Amino acid sequence: MKAEASRRRRKLERRLYRILPEIMKIYLDIDGVLLGTIDGEPRLANGAGDFIDFVLGKFDCYWLTTHCKGSVEPVWSYLK
């Protein structure tokens, strides 16, 4: 009985992982979350670059920042 329930759960999880990127929106907060400061200098949070690459490749992403004017280019320029 437990094996069957476990098998059904894994099947459902695989199905969800396939459809989530199609329906899930990710809202990325930059200022103070992905980007902070160290000794007064702006710095990306540890792992932020890899995280951003991952979510941009898998999900419909929206930027929560005043640096975005409807395009990702100003955001990338600001983060660099």
N, C-alpha and C positions, 0 to 999 in steps of 0.2 A: 504494500500500500504506500509506504513512504517513498519507495523508489519511483513509483508511478507519479506521485505528486511532485517529486524533485525533477523528474523528466519534463513534466508539463510546465513547471516553473522556468526551467532553462529554455524551453521552446518559446515561451512568452517573452522572456528577457531578450532573446535573440531577435524576435520580431520587433520589440520596442526599440532596440538599438538601431534597427534599420529605418524605422519611421520617425524617430525623434528628430533627427536633423531636418526633416521635411516640415515639421510642425512647430519646432521650438525656436523661439527668438531669444537671443542673448543680448543683454544690455550691458555694455562695458563702461564702467565708470573710470575715468582716467585720473583726474586730479585728486591726489591723496589716497588713491587705491592702487592703480597700476603704476602711477608716477608719484614719487615723493621727493624728498630732499635729504641729502647727507652733507653736512657742513655747509648748508646754504646752496648747494648745487643740485639741480634736478637730476634724479636717477630713477631708472625703471626698477620696480620691485623685483626681488629674486624670482626667477622663473617666468616673469611677465612676457618676455619675448616668445618663449616656447608656447606659453598658454595662448597668446594672441594668435600665433600661427595656427595652432590646433583649432581654436574655435572659428577662425575665419574660414578654414578649410572645410568645416563640418556644419556650421549653423548660419542662420540668417542673423547678422550682427548689427547692432545699433550702438552708436557712441553717445555716451552721456558726458558731454563736455561743451564748453563754449568755443572750442577750437575747431569744431566741425561745422562746415557750411553746406552740408548735404553730400560731401565727398570725403573719401578716406584720405586723400592726399595731404590736406592740411594737418590731419591728425598724425600721419606718419612723419611729416616734417617736424611737428612739435615734439614727438617722442624721440626723434633722433637728436 
